[in-house]
Amino acid sequence: MESVFERALALVATYEEAVRKLIPEGTELFDVHVHVGKDIDGFVAPVDELLAFLERYSVTGAFAFCLDEPDRHPAFRAANDRTLEAAERSGGVLIPFVRLDLSEDPIPEAERCLDRGARGIKLHPRAQKFLLNDERLAPVFRLAAERRVPILIHGGRGLPPIASELRRLVEANPDAQLIIAHCGIADLAALSEAFAGRAGVFFDTSVWSPVDLLDSYSRIPAEQLLYASDFPYGQQPSSLTNTIRAALKAGFGEEKLRDLLGRTARRIADGEPPIEPTTPIGARTFEQPMTFARIHSYLTMATPLLWTSQPDTIGVLGLALNACAERDGYEAERARIAELLACARDLWRASVESDTEEERRRCARLTFRLVHLADIEAVAAGA
């Protein structure tokens, strides 16, 4: 078990070095979406691990907020206090956001934390079970506009369409800056139609699929895109690799990449007015060699099996690995993918045979990181 685990870690480390070479010289890295604390789903983000995660890539700033904590009642008060304490410990790296529950006096809690140094608001409609037509949202947006602090709102899985109601809230509070998490993939087309080109509305890049990123880059101007990891769910080097390789595939130059990776986020953190957006850079069509399309489809099938701790009884990883043997002129890319998938296969098998739940979880998460890197290679080949 340990031998394959160490082999996997060594392989991931090679991608750490590779992605560092893709970051333009002089770029400030700023992560707009990290968590600190403990979630009811079992994921944890201790402050020391979070700071080490950021320090590893010299990230100079991060918008930080608590998870859906076991002691979230009442009003996330205890968890928000821990976020403020973590920010104080970080020496300015962590910029604290107050997380709100609309059912538990959100305005007093927001005001309490903003008065203590919070510099943004986090809303999670899926976790806190509210819709965007909830009348309790209006005073939250008004407060954000009055205090000149951004709102970061979950825009990923588990939501109905949200664009029309979110647009109504933004139009009623034009001074409120908004960050839509996970590229707004819950309602990407409608959200991009509503907000692409609108200064002060941003989309963060914390998504798993590089295809989602390519679609987002084709719809949303670079000035409205913000690098985000979603730590502890997002890990390195996958997070940066995904964001940067997709951006290069879309045609980003060095200056736009610097904006994406930190410069725009730093303007938000410093309270500067947003830059007027230009036009999206990416293409609205995406082509790739058929072999890579097959590999991507198989790895997409493997992902939910890993997320739900199931064995690969279907054999999708084997199909992806076999496809790497095809000869189509992309020998280097196929070799890298094959190396990742061979290690992932061995680690996945070992995880199924693990003696403890903690060991199975540890192996499954590392297996997923290998599969994720392989999928980025397949989608972004040539970038």
C-alpha positions in Angstrom: 0.0 0.0 0.0 2.6 2.6 1.1 4.8 1.9 -2.0 2.0 2.8 -4.4 0.9 5.7 -2.3 4.5 7.1 -2.3 4.7 6.5 -6.1 1.5 8.5 -6.5 2.8 11.4 -4.4 6.0 11.5 -6.4 4.0 11.6 -9.6 1.9 14.5 -8.3 5.0 16.3 -7.4 6.2 16.3 -11.0 3.0 18.3 -11.9 3.7 20.8 -9.1 7.0 21.7 -10.9 5.3 21.7 -14.3 2.5 24.1 -13.3 5.0 26.5 -11.6 6.6 26.9 -15.0 3.3 28.0 -16.5 2.8 30.9 -14.1 4.1 34.2 -15.7 7.0 35.7 -13.9 6.0 38.4 -11.5 2.4 37.1 -11.1 0.7 37.6 -7.7 -1.4 34.5 -6.9 -4.6 35.2 -5.0 -7.2 32.5 -4.2 -10.7 33.8 -3.8 -12.4 30.7 -2.5 -10.9 28.7 0.5 -12.5 27.2 3.6 -11.3 27.0 7.1 -12.8 24.6 9.7 -14.7 21.4 9.6 -17.7 20.4 7.4 -20.5 18.1 8.3 -19.5 16.0 5.3 -16.2 15.0 6.9 -13.9 17.3 5.0 -11.6 19.4 7.2 -9.5 22.5 6.6 -7.4 23.3 9.7 -5.9 26.7 9.6 -2.4 25.4 9.6 -3.0 23.1 6.7 -4.8 26.0 4.8 -1.9 28.3 5.3 0.6 25.6 4.3 -1.5 25.0 1.2 -1.3 28.7 0.2 2.3 29.1 1.2 3.4 26.2 -1.1 2.7 28.4 -4.1 3.4 31.8 -2.5 -0.3 32.8 -2.6 -0.4 36.3 -1.1 -4.1 36.5 -0.4 -7.2 34.4 -0.1 -10.9 35.0 0.6 -11.6 32.6 3.5 -14.8 31.4 5.1 -16.0 28.6 7.3 -17.4 25.3 6.1 -20.9 24.0 6.9 -19.8 23.4 10.5 -21.3 21.0 13.0 -21.8 23.9 15.4 -23.2 26.2 12.7 -26.2 27.0 14.9 -26.9 29.7 15.8 -26.1 31.9 12.8 -22.6 30.4 12.2 -21.5 32.6 15.0 -18.8 30.3 16.5 -17.5 29.3 13.1 -17.4 32.9 11.9 -15.4 33.8 15.1 -12.9 31.1 14.2 -12.6 32.5 10.7 -11.8 35.9 12.1 -9.2 34.4 14.4 -7.6 32.4 11.6 -7.4 35.6 9.5 -5.7 37.4 12.4 -3.2 34.5 12.7 -2.4 34.5 9.0 -0.8 38.0 9.0 -3.0 39.3 6.3 -3.0 36.4 3.9 -6.5 35.3 4.8 -9.2 37.9 4.2 -12.2 36.8 6.3 -15.8 36.5 4.9 -18.8 36.1 7.2 -21.0 33.1 6.4 -24.7 33.6 6.8 -27.8 31.5 7.4 -30.9 33.4 6.2 -33.0 31.6 8.8 -31.0 32.8 11.8 -30.7 36.6 11.9 -28.3 37.1 9.0 -28.1 40.9 9.2 -27.0 41.2 12.9 -24.5 38.4 12.4 -23.1 40.1 9.2 -22.9 43.5 10.9 -21.2 41.9 14.0 -18.5 40.3 11.8 -18.0 43.2 9.5 -17.5 45.4 12.5 -14.8 43.0 13.7 -13.0 42.9 10.4 -14.7 40.6 8.0 -14.4 42.0 4.5 -17.0 40.0 2.6 -20.1 37.8 2.8 -20.5 34.1 1.9 -23.9 32.6 0.9 -24.6 29.0 0.1 -28.1 28.4 -1.1 -27.7 24.6 -1.4 -26.2 24.0 2.0 -28.5 26.5 3.8 -31.6 25.5 1.7 -32.9 28.7 0.3 -33.8 29.9 -3.2 -32.6 33.1 -4.9 -36.2 34.5 -4.8 -36.0 34.5 -1.0 -37.0 37.9 0.3 -34.4 37.7 3.1 -31.7 38.1 0.5 -32.5 41.7 -0.4 -31.3 43.2 2.9 -28.1 41.1 2.6 -27.3 42.6 -0.8 -28.2 46.1 0.5 -25.8 45.7 3.4 -23.0 44.5 1.0 -23.6 47.6 -1.1 -23.6 49.9 1.9 -20.4 48.4 3.4 -18.7 48.1 0.0 -17.9 44.4 0.5 -18.3 41.6 -2.0 -20.7 38.7 -1.8 -19.5 35.2 -2.8 -22.4 32.9 -3.6 -22.3 29.2 -4.4 -23.1 28.7 -8.1 -22.2 25.0 -8.5 -24.0 21.7 -8.2 -27.3 21.1 -6.4 -29.1 24.3 -7.6 -32.0 25.2 -9.8 -31.5 27.9 -12.4 -30.5 31.1 -10.5 -29.7 33.7 -13.1 -32.9 35.7 -13.3 -33.3 36.1 -9.5 -29.6 36.9 -9.1 -29.8 39.5 -11.8 -32.7 41.1 -10.0 -30.8 41.4 -6.8 -27.7 42.9 -8.5 -29.8 45.4 -10.5 -31.5 46.5 -7.3 -28.1 46.9 -5.6 -25.6 48.1 -8.3 -22.9 48.9 -5.7 -22.8 45.3 -4.4 -19.9 43.4 -5.9 -20.7 39.7 -6.6 -18.5 36.6 -7.0 -20.3 33.6 -8.4 -18.5 30.5 -7.3 -17.7 27.5 -9.5 -18.0 29.5 -12.7 -21.8 29.5 -12.1 -22.1 26.0 -13.7 -25.5 25.5 -12.2 -26.8 28.0 -14.7 -23.8 29.0 -16.8 -25.4 30.0 -20.1 -28.0 32.2 -18.4 -25.6 33.7 -15.9 -23.1 34.6 -18.6 -25.9 36.2 -20.6 -27.0 38.2 -17.6 -23.6 39.3 -16.3 -20.8 39.0 -19.0 -19.6 42.5 -19.5 -21.0 43.8 -16.3 -18.3 45.4 -14.1 -18.4 44.3 -10.5 -19.7 40.7 -11.2 -17.1 38.0 -11.2 -16.9 34.2 -11.6 -14.5 32.0 -9.8 -12.7 29.1 -11.4 -13.2 26.4 -8.7 -14.6 23.6 -10.9 -13.5 20.1 -11.6 -14.0 19.9 -15.3 -11.6 21.7 -17.7 -14.5 21.6 -20.2 -16.5 23.8 -17.8 -13.6 26.2 -17.7 -13.2 26.3 -21.5 -17.0 27.1 -21.8 -16.7 29.8 -19.1 -13.7 31.4 -20.8 -15.6 31.6 -24.0 -18.6 33.3 -22.4 -17.0 35.6 -19.7 -14.4 38.3 -20.2 -11.1 37.7 -18.5 -11.6 40.8 -16.3 -14.5 39.0 -14.6 -12.7 35.7 -13.9 -10.9 34.9 -10.6 -8.7 32.0 -9.7 -10.1 29.8 -6.9 -9.2 26.5 -5.5 -12.2 25.6 -3.1 -9.7 24.2 -0.6 -10.0 21.6 1.0 -12.1 20.1 -1.9 -9.7 21.6 -4.5 -6.1 20.6 -4.2 -2.8 21.4 -5.8 -1.4 21.0 -8.4 -4.8 20.1 -9.9 -6.4 23.5 -9.2 -3.8 25.7 -10.7 -3.1 23.3 -13.5 -6.8 23.2 -14.5 -7.2 27.0 -14.4 -4.0 27.7 -16.3 -4.0 25.0 -18.9 -7.6 25.8 -19.9 -6.7 29.5 -20.0 -3.8 28.8 -22.3 -6.0 26.5 -24.4 -8.5 29.4 -24.7 -5.8 31.8 -25.9 -5.0 33.8 -22.7 -1.8 35.8 -23.0 0.5 36.7 -20.0 -1.3 39.8 -19.0 -4.8 38.3 -19.0 -3.4 35.3 -17.1 -2.0 37.6 -14.4 -5.4 39.2 -14.1 -7.0 35.8 -13.7 -4.5 34.5 -11.2 -4.5 37.4 -8.8 -4.4 40.9 -10.1 -8.2 41.3 -10.4 -8.8 39.7 -7.0 -6.3 42.0 -5.4 -8.2 45.0 -6.7 -11.4 43.6 -5.0 -9.5 43.0 -1.8 -8.1 46.6 -1.9 -11.5 48.1 -2.5 -10.5 49.5 -5.9 -13.2 49.9 -8.6 -13.6 47.0 -11.1 -12.0 47.3 -14.5 -14.5 47.6 -17.4 -14.7 44.1 -19.0 -13.6 43.6 -22.6 -14.8 40.6 -24.6 -14.4 36.9 -24.0 -11.3 35.3 -25.3 -12.1 31.6 -25.8 -13.8 30.0 -28.8 -17.4 28.7 -28.7 -16.4 25.4 -30.2 -13.9 22.9 -28.9 -12.1 20.3 -30.9 -9.8 17.5 -29.8 -8.4 14.2 -31.2 -10.9 11.4 -30.8 -8.6 9.4 -28.5 -8.5 12.2 -26.0 -12.3 12.6 -26.3 -12.6 8.9 -25.4 -10.2 9.2 -22.5 -12.1 12.2 -21.1 -15.5 10.4 -21.3 -14.1 7.4 -19.5 -12.5 9.5 -16.7 -15.8 11.4 -16.3 -17.4 8.0 -15.7 -14.7 7.2 -13.2 -15.1 10.3 -11.1 -18.5 9.6 -9.4 -17.2 6.1 -8.5 -14.3 7.7 -6.7 -16.4 10.3 -5.0 -18.7 7.6 -3.6 -15.8 5.3 -2.6 -16.8 2.5 -5.0 -14.5 0.0 -6.8 -14.1 0.3 -10.6 -16.3 -2.7 -11.3 -17.2 -1.2 -14.7 -13.6 -1.0 -15.8 -13.6 2.5 -17.1 -10.1 3.3 -15.9 -8.9 0.3 -17.9 -10.7 1.6 -21.0 -9.0 5.0 -20.6 -5.6 3.4 -20.1 -6.0 1.2 -23.2 -6.9 4.2 -25.2 -3.6 5.7 -24.4 -1.9 3.0 -26.5 -3.5 4.4 -29.7 -1.1 6.1 -32.1 -2.4 9.5 -33.2 0.6 11.8 -33.1 0.4 12.9 -29.4 2.9 10.5 -28.0 4.1 12.7 -25.1 0.6 13.5 -23.9 -0.6 9.9 -24.1 2.5 8.8 -22.2 1.8 11.3 -19.4 -1.8 10.2 -19.2 -0.9 6.5 -19.2 1.6 7.0 -16.3 -1.1 8.8 -14.2 -3.7 6.2 -14.9 -1.5 3.2 -14.3 -0.7 4.6 -10.9 -4.3 5.6 -10.2 -5.4 2.0 -11.1 -3.0 0.5 -8.7 -3.9 2.9 -5.9 -7.6 2.4 -6.5 -7.2 -1.3 -6.1 -5.2 -0.9 -3.0 -7.8 1.5 -1.5 -10.5 -1.2 -1.9 -8.3 -3.6 0.1 -7.5 -1.1 2.9 -8.2 -2.1 6.5 -9.6 1.2 7.7 -12.0 3.8 6.5 -9.5 6.6 7.0 -7.0 4.7 4.8 -9.6 4.1 2.1 -10.5 7.7 2.1 -6.9 8.8 1.9 -6.2 6.6 -1.1 -9.4 7.5 -2.9 -8.7 11.2 -2.7 -5.2 10.7 -4.0 -6.5 8.5 -6.8 -8.9 11.2 -7.7 -6.1 13.7 -7.9 -4.3 11.4 -10.4 -7.5 11.0 -12.5 -8.1 14.7 -12.4 -4.7 15.5 -13.7 -5.1 12.9 -16.4 -8.3 14.4 -17.5 -6.8 17.9 -17.7 -4.1 16.5 -19.9 -6.7 14.9 -22.2 -8.8 18.1 -22.5 -6.0 20.6 -22.7 -3.6 18.7 -24.9 -1.5 21.1 -26.9 -1.8 24.0 -24.5 
